[in-house]
């Protein structure tokens, strides 16, 4: 007696329910088993492809089945499918696969379609393949339209749900469940903690993603059951959703992926204020290893990273070097150290001497009452004319911020589309500039908004005087990390040559520091400094 025929079964369902009346996996399996039993065929294995479109060129289960069926062992004689559309939705895939099976002596049998083995049967298979591909193309167009309409209506289109949120069904339309994102407060609290650590750290120095991940894991926090890694922390710090919206870039009906400007803005609950997100993004851009070496970001040296040589034709950064076996520490021009004495004429300057001069200028000149009142005259001005000017300035700054954000989005779009590489130094430099520009415009807008909201209770001369006194005391204090944080808040760069020291800072940053978050004298006190207490309170 001859051995019974052997067969594989192949079942598939698509994530877009592409044929509108898709047989479930269970129904396809039951039908294949029943047919094999009636034919007296031994069913060796059923390959199941879940949530995969038949138009994909690569399907793991399908590719594995074809490799086995056409292999040298010839393990089967038949492949059963519920319908030819389950086998493939692309004519090219269908024709090539059928040819391989024919060469291996394997028959392809569709349970719902009867095809002859003659030329007419082959023609009908080809026609069905064309119809199936056309049906899939139409379905994908309808699916993309539905997804874009879903996003325009403010619904969540699916995919990984960001940490801090959960997707809940809010509307059911026929067989469609429309979902939106809602905050999971336990996770959202961790997200806010991550942004606080990236912004201020534990002791005044912002923490990097690896340090944040280690800190969270040490405290027992988990990211949905798993430990935090620097990549997961980086994903949280770069995700759009936490600011109250995200961009949906579903392709249009022609399959064209829209640009960032053409993307659909989908609102979602805010977890982190946008101003904090912008501040953290700007800081991370400045601290990126391709822009600023880690020793500058994490090191204790006060002026590293903002200190530049001001000699004619130089402009190089100043770096630390030691003298007399480490007895003295100097700031020296990096170009002179690497290119020889003829490269730059700027002499090295003692670190303690230059640090002392910069701190003295800040504490004894910039932060003195009269100088602060002169610098912050715009904050003190209370006339109606000044308010009208503030409104005009606010509108102008908002327009400039929108344009700056567009430029940054275009740059990121160029990276996404492969026009630029993330390894390109020009990309890192331009991204840093754009982020710093956005952050500075945001600080100016926030300052003007708070001034307008205060009305008659705006910041007065006495408050500014207290602000200057408080920061001066902190600059003279003993916490190096805190002192460095304040220096970088108030100073953009320090340029040195053999005759002069130029200290430059942003008045917008100074205004923002004074007016943000209410009382200026309190707002600048870092929450991470637990030893500081302005007045006795109920926690004694």
Buried (B, 14 or more C-beta within 10 A) or exposed (E): EEEEBBBBBBBBBBEBEBBEEBBEBEEBBBBBBEBBEEBEBBBBBBBBBEEBBBBBEEBEBBBEBBEBBBEEEEBBBBBBBBBBBBBBBBBEBBBEBBEBBEEBEBBBBBBEBEBEEEEEEBEBBBEBBEEBBEBBBEBBBBBBEBBBEBBEEBBBBEEEBBBBBEBEEEEEEEEEEBBBBBBBEEBBBBBBBBBBBBBBBEBBBBBBBBBBBBBBBEEEBEBEEEEBBBEBBBBBBEBBBBBBBBBBBBBEEEEEEBEBEEBBEBEBBBBBBEBBBBBBBBBBBBBBEBBBBEEBBEBEBBBBBBBBBBBEEBEBBBBBBEEEEEEEBBBBBBBBBEEEEEBBBBEBBEBEEBBEBBBEBBBEEBBBBEEBBEBBEBBBBEEEEBBEBBEEBBEBBBEBBEEBBEBBBBBBBBBEEEEBEEEEEEBBEBBBBBBBBBBBBBBBBBBBBBBEEBEEEBBEEEBBBBBBBBBBEBBEEEBBBBBBBBBBBBBEBBBBBEEEBEBEBBEBBBBBBBBBEEBBBEBBBBEBBEEBEEEEEEEE
